[in-house]
Amino acid sequence: MLRVLVTRPEPGASRTAHRLEEAGFQPVLLPLTETKALPAAAGLIPDDAVAVAVTSANAMRHAPEEIIATLAALPCHAVGRRTAEAARKAGFLSVSEGPGDAEALADVLAAGFSGKTIVYLCGRVRFPAFEQRLGTAGVRVHAVETYDTLTVGYPDEVTLERLSAQPADAVLLYSAKAAAAMQMLARRPALRGLFEKTWVFALSTRIAAAFDDATGERIRIAAQPDEEALLALLQAPR
């Protein structure tokens, strides 16, 4: 049975583990990042905001109730299905599901909101291209950071225990921050043997680039940036 290392933070890690078990794989949970809520004041939201954008379900999950209450009547543009579900669950009344990619969502919004203000619910650690594209198109983006992403460190003995001192056949990478942490972990002398033959499956080219170039021949990138495409890589011939 293929042993798959799951590096994403909770609660997504357990959800992914369940999907892997159903597909006949053996998940090994080792979250390399964690998310922490940040204080965000509803009074700082501009009065002229006409819409909300969100590219991460975590941004919605960590948003304070007063922020949601202030914004819930505005149309919410979510990057993809999972984020759209989180927005509806949080209480947004009108939610549209985007193409699954933040830059593609920015292109969609740029066409309709030039010269207008949108509120962007986001994390402190984020890729700048979304805001840059909208800014170039004349969209005023007011970022509201609802969470931070922190690296989780594990002593060698804890990692060995989690992996039962057995090599990992594959590792799933969902963020550049986790990819960088995984790179450092795999280079440790006490752990190197566990990852010498590990296949690395990344959600995007940017995430793959954050991993070790020396193992590029064992890296595969999802056809599109969603979990379905990422897990499909486990079934593909190598």
Backbone as JSON, one array per atom type, in Angstrom:
{
  "sequence": "MLRVLVTRPEPGASRTAHRLEEAGFQPVLLPLTETKALPAAAGLIPDDAVAVAVTSANAMRHAPEEIIATLAALPCHAVGRRTAEAARKAGFLSVSEGPGDAEALADVLAAGFSGKTIVYLCGRVRFPAFEQRLGTAGVRVHAVETYDTLTVGYPDEVTLERLSAQPADAVLLYSAKAAAAMQMLARRPALRGLFEKTWVFALSTRIAAAFDDATGERIRIAAQPDEEALLALLQAPR",
  "N": [[0.85, -1.2, 0.0], [0.58, 2.17, -0.89], [2.33, 4.67, 0.8], [1.44, 7.8, 1.87], [2.44, 11.02, 2.51], [0.9, 13.58, 4.22], [0.92, 16.97, 4.22], [-0.5, 19.29, 4.64], [-2.26, 21.81, 6.64], [-4.45, 21.22, 9.51], [-8.01, 21.87, 9.41], [-7.94, 20.49, 7.04], [-6.07, 18.45, 6.61], [-6.94, 16.05, 7.87], [-9.26, 15.62, 6.43], [-8.21, 15.15, 3.87], [-6.74, 12.84, 4.46], [-8.79, 11.03, 4.93], [-9.91, 10.82, 2.37], [-7.77, 9.67, 1.03], [-7.57, 7.18, 2.29], [-10.0, 6.04, 1.49], [-9.43, 5.72, -1.16], [-7.61, 3.73, -1.15], [-5.03, 4.18, -0.23], [-2.32, 4.66, 2.15], [-2.45, 7.05, 4.46], [-0.21, 9.37, 6.01], [-0.08, 11.57, 8.52], [1.43, 14.66, 8.7], [1.38, 17.6, 9.31], [2.86, 20.5, 8.09], [2.47, 23.14, 8.31], [0.48, 25.54, 10.11], [-2.59, 27.27, 10.76], [-3.46, 30.43, 12.11], [-5.82, 32.52, 13.64], [-6.23, 36.01, 12.98], [-6.68, 39.26, 14.46], [-9.27, 41.29, 13.2], [-10.81, 44.23, 12.27], [-14.12, 45.25, 11.76], [-14.8, 47.88, 11.39], [-12.88, 49.01, 9.78], [-13.42, 48.45, 7.2], [-13.95, 49.65, 3.95], [-16.51, 52.0, 3.03], [-17.35, 52.11, 0.42], [-17.12, 49.62, -0.74], [-17.96, 47.11, -3.07], [-18.03, 44.43, -3.49], [-16.85, 41.15, -2.49], [-13.87, 39.26, -2.36], [-12.35, 36.07, -2.2], [-9.71, 33.81, -1.78], [-9.02, 31.62, -0.38], [-10.17, 29.04, 1.67], [-9.5, 29.04, 4.33], [-9.27, 31.75, 4.95], [-11.92, 32.53, 5.07], [-12.85, 30.84, 7.05], [-11.51, 31.72, 9.32], [-12.36, 34.32, 9.6], [-13.62, 36.98, 11.58], [-16.84, 37.08, 13.22], [-18.11, 39.6, 13.13], [-16.99, 40.76, 10.9], [-17.92, 39.11, 8.86], [-20.68, 39.59, 9.16], [-20.79, 42.26, 8.41], [-20.12, 42.15, 5.74], [-21.72, 40.25, 4.49], [-23.93, 40.71, 2.83], [-22.93, 41.56, 0.44], [-21.95, 40.62, -2.92], [-20.07, 37.65, -3.14], [-17.05, 36.5, -4.35], [-15.61, 33.57, -4.88], [-12.63, 31.57, -5.06], [-12.8, 28.89, -5.83], [-14.56, 25.68, -5.61], [-14.39, 24.6, -2.91], [-13.78, 26.85, -1.37], [-15.97, 28.44, -1.98], [-18.0, 26.94, -0.76], [-17.24, 27.28, 1.9], [-17.71, 30.0, 2.17], [-20.5, 30.19, 1.84], [-21.3, 28.69, 4.04], [-20.37, 30.33, 6.05], [-22.12, 32.42, 5.91], [-22.55, 34.14, 3.76], [-24.67, 35.59, 1.33], [-24.82, 35.64, -1.45], [-22.92, 33.86, -3.5], [-20.38, 33.25, -5.78], [-18.75, 30.76, -7.69], [-15.44, 30.46, -8.58], [-12.81, 29.93, -11.13], [-10.97, 28.24, -9.92], [-8.34, 28.99, -9.71], [-6.28, 31.54, -8.45], [-5.17, 33.68, -9.94], [-6.58, 33.48, -12.32], [-9.11, 34.03, -11.35], [-8.72, 36.69, -10.64], [-8.49, 37.83, -13.16], [-11.1, 37.51, -14.08], [-12.52, 39.15, -12.28], [-11.34, 41.6, -12.79], [-12.45, 42.43, -15.15], [-14.98, 43.29, -14.46], [-14.89, 45.08, -12.33], [-13.33, 47.37, -12.53], [-12.14, 50.48, -11.4], [-13.62, 50.32, -9.11], [-14.15, 49.3, -5.64], [-13.13, 46.43, -3.93], [-13.36, 44.05, -1.27], [-10.88, 42.03, 0.02], [-10.67, 39.07, 1.51], [-8.2, 37.43, 3.21], [-5.03, 35.71, 3.8], [-2.17, 36.47, 5.88], [0.2, 35.52, 4.85], [0.65, 35.25, 1.54], [0.37, 34.85, -2.04], [1.33, 37.44, -4.19], [0.25, 37.95, -6.73], [-2.53, 38.0, -7.29], [-3.62, 40.39, -6.15], [-1.98, 42.19, -7.47], [-2.66, 41.91, -10.19], [-5.32, 42.78, -10.18], [-4.97, 45.4, -9.28], [-3.52, 46.49, -11.41], [-5.51, 46.51, -13.28], [-7.07, 48.53, -12.42], [-8.71, 48.08, -10.26], [-9.62, 48.7, -6.96], [-8.28, 47.23, -4.24], [-9.02, 46.17, -1.08], [-7.4, 44.71, 1.36], [-8.12, 42.34, 3.83], [-6.71, 40.81, 6.35], [-7.23, 37.77, 7.73], [-6.03, 35.59, 8.86], [-2.96, 33.93, 9.82], [-0.19, 32.05, 8.54], [1.81, 29.61, 9.84], [4.94, 27.95, 10.19], [5.31, 24.58, 11.13], [7.41, 22.95, 13.3], [9.19, 19.88, 13.66], [10.87, 17.69, 15.85], [13.52, 15.34, 15.06], [12.97, 12.81, 16.16], [10.21, 12.81, 16.53], [9.25, 13.03, 13.91], [10.23, 10.62, 12.87], [8.74, 8.87, 14.43], [6.11, 9.48, 13.58], [6.23, 8.6, 10.96], [6.68, 5.99, 11.41], [9.27, 5.2, 11.18], [9.61, 4.4, 8.57], [10.08, 4.6, 5.02], [8.6, 7.27, 3.08], [6.37, 6.97, 0.41], [5.2, 8.9, -1.17], [4.63, 12.46, -1.17], [2.39, 15.06, -0.44], [2.07, 18.37, -1.46], [0.76, 21.45, -0.63], [1.26, 24.14, -0.42], [3.65, 26.81, -0.87], [5.06, 27.47, 1.4], [4.87, 25.14, 2.97], [6.23, 23.46, 1.22], [8.83, 24.48, 1.3], [9.42, 23.93, 3.97], [9.26, 21.16, 3.9], [11.39, 20.57, 2.26], [13.58, 21.28, 3.89], [13.21, 19.45, 5.94], [13.56, 16.97, 4.66], [16.24, 17.07, 4.16], [17.57, 16.67, 6.51], [20.08, 14.88, 8.26], [19.34, 12.62, 9.84], [16.92, 11.92, 8.78], [17.05, 11.7, 6.08], [17.17, 9.26, 4.69], [14.55, 8.4, 4.68], [13.3, 9.74, 2.68], [14.55, 9.47, 0.25], [13.6, 8.17, -2.03], [11.17, 9.26, -2.44], [8.24, 10.37, -4.06], [7.19, 13.56, -5.12], [4.34, 15.46, -5.02], [2.9, 18.29, -6.19], [0.72, 21.12, -5.79], [0.88, 23.24, -7.56], [2.95, 24.9, -10.04], [4.43, 26.95, -8.87], [4.55, 26.09, -6.21], [5.95, 23.7, -6.5], [8.38, 24.76, -7.32], [9.36, 25.78, -4.98], [10.38, 23.65, -3.75], [13.09, 21.23, -3.56], [15.33, 21.53, -6.19], [17.04, 19.52, -6.93], [15.71, 17.14, -6.82], [14.06, 17.12, -8.94], [13.29, 15.32, -10.94], [11.59, 13.61, -9.69], [9.35, 14.98, -9.11], [5.98, 15.91, -9.53], [3.37, 17.85, -10.98], [0.16, 19.1, -10.32], [-2.49, 19.04, -12.73], [-4.32, 21.08, -12.61], [-4.93, 23.59, -10.1], [-6.21, 22.09, -7.8], [-7.48, 19.8, -5.3], [-8.5, 17.43, -6.35], [-7.17, 17.1, -8.8], [-4.59, 16.94, -7.82], [-4.6, 14.57, -6.24], [-5.11, 12.8, -8.26], [-2.67, 12.43, -9.41], [-1.49, 10.46, -7.93], [-2.5, 8.13, -8.95], [-1.51, 8.02, -11.46], [0.76, 6.58, -13.89], [4.27, 6.12, -13.19]],
  "CA": [[0.0, 0.0, 0.0], [1.37, 3.39, -1.03], [2.31, 5.54, 1.98], [1.38, 9.17, 1.37], [2.62, 12.01, 3.56], [-0.01, 14.72, 4.08], [1.61, 18.08, 4.89], [-1.36, 20.47, 4.79], [-2.73, 21.99, 8.02], [-5.82, 20.85, 9.86], [-8.72, 20.59, 9.35], [-7.84, 19.88, 5.72], [-5.23, 17.26, 6.63], [-7.76, 14.88, 8.19], [-10.17, 15.41, 5.3], [-7.42, 14.51, 2.82], [-6.42, 11.49, 4.9], [-9.98, 10.2, 4.72], [-10.01, 10.58, 0.93], [-6.7, 8.74, 0.66], [-7.96, 5.85, 2.79], [-11.07, 5.55, 0.63], [-8.84, 5.38, -2.45], [-6.71, 2.59, -0.99], [-3.69, 4.58, 0.16], [-2.07, 4.78, 3.59], [-2.03, 8.42, 4.76], [0.61, 9.67, 7.18], [-0.3, 12.99, 8.78], [2.55, 15.44, 9.21], [1.15, 18.99, 8.9], [4.07, 21.33, 8.17], [2.03, 24.5, 8.61], [-0.77, 25.68, 10.85], [-3.18, 28.59, 10.58], [-3.87, 31.11, 13.33], [-6.67, 33.68, 13.38], [-5.73, 37.35, 13.25], [-7.76, 40.22, 14.73], [-9.64, 42.13, 12.05], [-11.9, 45.11, 12.7], [-15.11, 45.55, 10.73], [-14.85, 49.31, 11.18], [-11.87, 49.42, 8.8], [-13.87, 48.1, 5.84], [-14.39, 50.87, 3.26], [-17.95, 52.1, 2.78], [-17.65, 52.0, -1.01], [-16.88, 48.26, -1.22], [-19.11, 46.59, -3.82], [-17.95, 42.97, -3.6], [-15.85, 40.47, -1.67], [-13.13, 38.18, -3.02], [-11.64, 35.18, -1.26], [-8.97, 32.78, -2.51], [-8.66, 30.55, 0.56], [-11.22, 28.7, 2.63], [-9.02, 29.42, 5.66], [-9.58, 33.16, 5.17], [-13.33, 32.58, 5.46], [-13.01, 30.1, 8.3], [-10.95, 32.5, 10.43], [-12.9, 35.68, 9.63], [-14.47, 37.25, 12.74], [-18.27, 37.15, 12.92], [-18.52, 40.96, 12.79], [-16.56, 40.99, 9.52], [-18.88, 38.4, 8.01], [-21.96, 40.29, 9.24], [-20.67, 43.51, 7.67], [-19.92, 41.9, 4.31], [-22.52, 39.12, 4.0], [-24.9, 41.09, 1.79], [-22.21, 41.84, -0.81], [-21.62, 39.41, -3.68], [-18.78, 37.07, -2.77], [-16.43, 35.77, -5.46], [-14.68, 32.59, -4.31], [-11.71, 31.06, -6.07], [-13.21, 27.56, -6.28], [-15.69, 25.03, -4.94], [-14.22, 24.48, -1.47], [-13.86, 28.19, -0.8], [-17.36, 28.85, -2.12], [-18.74, 26.24, 0.29], [-16.91, 27.94, 3.17], [-18.37, 31.31, 2.18], [-21.93, 29.97, 2.09], [-21.43, 28.24, 5.42], [-20.11, 31.48, 6.93], [-23.3, 33.27, 5.9], [-22.68, 35.01, 2.58], [-25.95, 35.33, 0.69], [-24.62, 35.46, -2.88], [-21.56, 33.36, -3.68], [-20.07, 32.68, -7.1], [-17.59, 29.86, -7.66], [-14.49, 30.84, -9.62], [-12.18, 28.9, -11.95], [-10.07, 27.38, -9.16], [-7.01, 29.56, -9.7], [-6.39, 32.92, -7.99], [-4.86, 34.62, -11.02], [-7.71, 33.43, -13.25], [-10.2, 34.76, -10.7], [-8.4, 38.11, -10.76], [-8.82, 38.24, -14.53], [-12.56, 37.6, -14.15], [-12.96, 40.32, -11.52], [-10.81, 42.81, -13.42], [-13.35, 42.83, -16.23], [-16.22, 43.87, -13.98], [-14.78, 45.97, -11.17], [-12.37, 48.46, -12.73], [-12.59, 51.73, -10.81], [-14.43, 50.04, -7.93], [-13.45, 48.76, -4.48], [-13.54, 45.12, -3.42], [-12.7, 43.6, -0.05], [-10.2, 40.75, -0.2], [-10.41, 38.3, 2.72], [-6.98, 36.7, 2.83], [-4.06, 35.41, 4.84], [-0.99, 37.34, 5.92], [1.13, 34.91, 3.9], [-0.1, 35.01, 0.31], [1.03, 35.15, -3.29], [0.87, 38.79, -4.51], [-0.23, 38.13, -8.12], [-3.96, 38.29, -7.31], [-3.8, 41.82, -5.92], [-1.25, 42.93, -8.5], [-3.45, 41.89, -11.42], [-6.48, 43.64, -10.0], [-4.49, 46.77, -9.22], [-3.17, 46.9, -12.77], [-6.77, 46.72, -14.01], [-7.79, 49.67, -11.85], [-9.58, 47.67, -9.16], [-9.09, 49.04, -5.63], [-8.37, 46.03, -3.4], [-8.82, 46.4, 0.35], [-7.08, 43.4, 1.93], [-8.42, 42.1, 5.25], [-5.99, 39.59, 6.72], [-7.96, 37.1, 8.82], [-5.25, 34.51, 9.47], [-1.54, 33.81, 9.49], [0.27, 30.68, 8.33], [3.06, 29.41, 10.56], [5.6, 26.68, 9.97], [5.34, 23.67, 12.27], [8.67, 22.22, 13.36], [9.17, 18.59, 14.33], [12.16, 17.06, 16.11], [13.74, 14.13, 14.27], [12.33, 11.64, 16.75], [8.77, 12.89, 16.29], [9.04, 12.69, 12.5], [10.45, 9.17, 12.74], [7.59, 8.19, 15.03], [4.95, 9.66, 12.71], [6.43, 7.77, 9.77], [7.01, 4.63, 11.87], [10.65, 4.97, 10.7], [9.53, 3.78, 7.24], [10.11, 5.62, 3.96], [7.36, 7.76, 2.49], [6.34, 6.75, -1.04], [4.79, 10.14, -1.83], [4.29, 13.56, -0.29], [1.5, 16.03, -1.06], [2.41, 19.73, -1.07], [-0.35, 22.35, -0.93], [1.68, 25.54, -0.33], [5.08, 27.04, -0.99], [5.62, 27.46, 2.76], [5.03, 23.73, 3.34], [7.26, 22.9, 0.34], [10.14, 24.87, 1.84], [9.6, 23.18, 5.21], [9.51, 19.77, 3.53], [12.75, 20.54, 1.73], [14.5, 21.28, 5.03], [13.01, 18.2, 6.68], [14.14, 15.86, 3.9], [17.7, 17.21, 4.14], [18.17, 16.35, 7.8], [20.82, 13.61, 8.18], [18.63, 11.51, 10.48], [15.67, 11.63, 8.07], [17.28, 11.68, 4.64], [16.87, 7.94, 4.14], [13.1, 8.2, 4.57], [12.77, 10.51, 1.56], [15.42, 9.35, -0.92], [12.85, 7.69, -3.18], [9.82, 9.81, -2.32], [7.68, 11.2, -5.13], [6.64, 14.82, -4.62], [3.2, 15.91, -5.81], [2.66, 19.68, -5.83], [-0.53, 21.68, -6.28], [1.14, 24.2, -8.62], [4.35, 25.09, -10.43], [5.06, 27.8, -7.85], [4.81, 25.27, -5.03], [7.03, 22.79, -6.86], [9.62, 25.53, -7.39], [9.83, 26.0, -3.62], [11.01, 22.41, -3.29], [14.48, 21.02, -3.97], [15.53, 21.29, -7.62], [17.83, 18.31, -7.13], [14.82, 15.99, -6.94], [13.06, 17.5, -9.93], [12.8, 14.19, -11.73], [10.58, 12.91, -8.9], [8.29, 15.94, -8.81], [4.89, 16.01, -10.48], [2.55, 19.02, -10.69], [-1.25, 18.88, -10.64], [-2.91, 19.66, -13.99], [-4.96, 22.32, -12.2], [-4.64, 23.74, -8.67], [-7.21, 21.63, -6.84], [-7.09, 18.53, -4.7], [-8.84, 16.31, -7.24], [-6.06, 16.94, -9.75], [-3.4, 16.52, -7.06], [-4.73, 13.16, -5.9], [-5.07, 12.02, -9.51], [-1.27, 12.12, -9.69], [-1.15, 9.2, -7.25], [-2.97, 7.03, -9.79], [-0.83, 8.07, -12.76], [1.99, 5.79, -13.97], [5.5, 6.88, -12.97]],
  "C": [[0.88, 1.25, 0.0], [1.19, 4.29, 0.2], [2.45, 6.99, 1.53], [1.45, 10.14, 2.54], [1.75, 13.22, 3.27], [0.55, 15.88, 4.89], [0.72, 19.29, 5.15], [-1.85, 20.6, 6.23], [-4.12, 21.42, 8.25], [-6.72, 22.07, 9.71], [-8.61, 19.87, 8.01], [-7.06, 18.58, 5.72], [-6.05, 15.99, 6.89], [-8.75, 14.57, 7.07], [-9.44, 14.72, 4.14], [-7.08, 13.08, 3.19], [-7.59, 10.54, 4.67], [-10.14, 9.85, 3.24], [-8.96, 9.57, 0.48], [-7.04, 7.31, 1.1], [-9.03, 5.23, 1.9], [-10.53, 5.09, -0.73], [-7.82, 4.25, -2.35], [-5.27, 2.93, -0.66], [-3.56, 4.64, 1.68], [-1.58, 6.2, 3.9], [-1.18, 8.48, 6.02], [0.51, 11.17, 7.4], [0.93, 13.64, 9.39], [2.36, 16.89, 8.74], [2.4, 19.85, 9.12], [3.76, 22.8, 8.36], [0.77, 24.44, 9.45], [-1.29, 27.11, 10.65], [-3.66, 29.12, 11.92], [-4.7, 32.34, 12.97], [-5.97, 34.98, 13.76], [-6.9, 38.27, 13.6], [-8.01, 41.08, 13.5], [-10.88, 42.92, 12.44], [-12.83, 45.45, 11.55], [-15.16, 47.04, 10.41], [-13.86, 49.82, 10.15], [-12.28, 49.11, 7.37], [-14.41, 49.35, 5.16], [-15.88, 50.83, 2.93], [-18.3, 51.88, 1.3], [-17.38, 50.61, -1.59], [-18.13, 47.71, -1.89], [-19.11, 45.07, -3.92], [-16.84, 42.45, -2.68], [-15.18, 39.39, -2.51], [-12.42, 37.36, -1.96], [-11.0, 34.05, -2.04], [-8.54, 31.63, -1.61], [-9.82, 30.3, 1.5], [-10.81, 29.07, 4.04], [-9.34, 30.88, 5.96], [-11.02, 33.32, 5.62], [-13.52, 31.94, 6.82], [-12.54, 30.91, 9.51], [-11.52, 33.91, 10.54], [-13.79, 35.88, 10.85], [-15.94, 37.42, 12.32], [-18.7, 38.56, 12.51], [-18.09, 41.33, 11.38], [-17.55, 40.35, 8.56], [-20.21, 39.15, 7.99], [-21.94, 41.58, 8.42], [-20.67, 43.28, 6.16], [-20.93, 40.94, 3.68], [-23.49, 39.47, 2.88], [-24.24, 41.4, 0.45], [-22.0, 40.55, -1.59], [-20.21, 38.94, -3.36], [-18.26, 36.22, -3.93], [-15.34, 34.87, -4.9], [-13.85, 31.94, -5.41], [-12.14, 29.72, -6.64], [-14.28, 26.96, -5.39], [-15.55, 25.02, -3.42], [-14.36, 25.84, -0.78], [-15.28, 28.73, -0.89], [-18.23, 28.2, -1.04], [-18.5, 26.9, 1.64], [-17.61, 29.28, 3.29], [-19.87, 31.17, 2.47], [-22.17, 29.56, 3.54], [-21.24, 29.39, 6.4], [-21.3, 32.43, 6.96], [-23.44, 34.23, 4.74], [-23.91, 34.59, 1.78], [-25.82, 35.05, -0.8], [-23.17, 35.11, -3.14], [-21.39, 32.79, -5.08], [-18.77, 31.88, -7.0], [-16.69, 30.15, -8.85], [-13.83, 29.66, -10.3], [-11.19, 28.01, -11.22], [-8.66, 27.9, -9.04], [-7.12, 31.05, -9.37], [-6.15, 33.93, -9.11], [-5.99, 34.65, -12.05], [-8.91, 34.15, -12.66], [-9.96, 36.27, -10.81], [-8.75, 38.63, -12.15], [-10.33, 38.41, -14.7], [-13.06, 38.87, -13.46], [-12.5, 41.62, -12.17], [-11.77, 43.34, -14.48], [-14.59, 43.57, -15.72], [-16.09, 44.92, -12.89], [-13.72, 47.06, -11.32], [-12.94, 49.77, -12.19], [-13.42, 51.56, -9.56], [-13.57, 49.4, -6.82], [-14.01, 47.39, -4.11], [-12.75, 44.82, -2.15], [-12.13, 42.21, -0.31], [-9.92, 40.11, 1.15], [-9.26, 37.35, 2.42], [-6.13, 36.38, 4.05], [-2.9, 36.39, 4.79], [0.07, 36.83, 4.95], [0.33, 34.56, 2.65], [0.74, 35.41, -0.9], [0.48, 36.48, -3.81], [0.19, 38.96, -5.87], [-1.7, 38.51, -8.19], [-4.2, 39.79, -7.17], [-3.12, 42.65, -7.0], [-2.06, 43.02, -9.79], [-4.66, 42.82, -11.32], [-6.07, 45.11, -9.95], [-4.15, 47.32, -10.59], [-4.41, 47.21, -13.59], [-7.6, 47.86, -13.43], [-8.77, 49.32, -10.76], [-8.91, 48.03, -7.84], [-9.34, 47.84, -4.7], [-8.06, 46.39, -1.96], [-8.63, 45.02, 1.01], [-7.41, 43.38, 3.42], [-7.8, 40.76, 5.61], [-6.66, 38.95, 7.94], [-7.16, 35.99, 9.49], [-3.79, 34.59, 9.05], [-1.21, 32.34, 9.32], [1.66, 30.54, 8.92], [3.63, 28.03, 10.25], [5.59, 25.87, 11.26], [6.64, 22.89, 12.23], [8.53, 20.92, 14.14], [10.6, 18.14, 14.63], [12.29, 15.78, 15.29], [12.97, 12.95, 14.83], [10.82, 11.63, 16.54], [8.44, 12.53, 14.84], [9.21, 11.2, 12.28], [9.28, 8.39, 13.31], [6.36, 8.29, 14.14], [5.03, 8.75, 11.49], [6.7, 6.31, 10.11], [8.38, 4.2, 11.34], [10.68, 4.25, 9.36], [9.49, 4.87, 6.18], [8.72, 6.03, 3.5], [7.42, 7.55, 0.98], [6.03, 8.04, -1.79], [4.51, 11.19, -0.77], [3.43, 14.55, -1.08], [1.83, 17.42, -0.54], [1.33, 20.69, -1.56], [0.06, 23.82, -0.9], [3.19, 25.63, -0.45], [5.75, 27.0, 0.38], [5.84, 26.03, 3.24], [6.12, 23.07, 2.49], [8.65, 23.23, 0.86], [10.44, 24.12, 3.13], [9.92, 21.72, 4.92], [10.93, 19.6, 3.0], [13.76, 20.45, 2.88], [14.42, 19.97, 5.8], [13.72, 17.05, 5.97], [15.66, 15.92, 3.86], [18.37, 16.86, 5.46], [18.87, 14.99, 7.72], [20.06, 12.42, 8.74], [17.41, 11.06, 9.7], [15.87, 11.4, 6.58], [16.89, 10.34, 4.0], [15.39, 7.68, 3.94], [12.54, 8.83, 3.29], [13.58, 10.37, 0.27], [14.67, 8.94, -2.18], [11.41, 8.21, -3.2], [9.44, 10.62, -3.56], [7.01, 12.41, -4.51], [5.54, 15.29, -5.56], [2.79, 17.29, -5.32], [1.4, 20.22, -6.49], [-0.32, 22.64, -7.45], [2.63, 24.26, -8.93], [5.09, 25.92, -9.39], [5.42, 27.01, -6.61], [5.95, 24.29, -5.31], [8.37, 23.5, -6.88], [10.21, 25.8, -6.01], [10.5, 24.77, -3.03], [12.37, 22.26, -3.94], [14.59, 20.7, -5.45], [16.25, 19.97, -7.89], [16.95, 17.07, -7.3], [13.75, 16.23, -7.99], [12.5, 16.35, -10.73], [11.74, 13.39, -10.99], [9.46, 13.85, -8.46], [7.25, 15.92, -9.92], [3.97, 17.15, -10.02], [1.12, 18.76, -11.16], [-1.63, 19.65, -11.92], [-3.65, 20.97, -13.74], [-4.86, 22.4, -10.67], [-5.8, 23.37, -7.75], [-6.85, 20.22, -6.39], [-7.42, 17.34, -5.59], [-7.7, 16.04, -8.21], [-4.79, 16.48, -9.05], [-3.46, 15.04, -6.73], [-4.71, 12.26, -7.13], [-3.64, 11.63, -9.85], [-0.83, 10.8, -9.03], [-1.51, 7.99, -8.09], [-2.2, 6.94, -11.12], [0.43, 7.2, -12.75], [3.22, 6.67, -13.81], [6.69, 6.04, -13.42]]
}
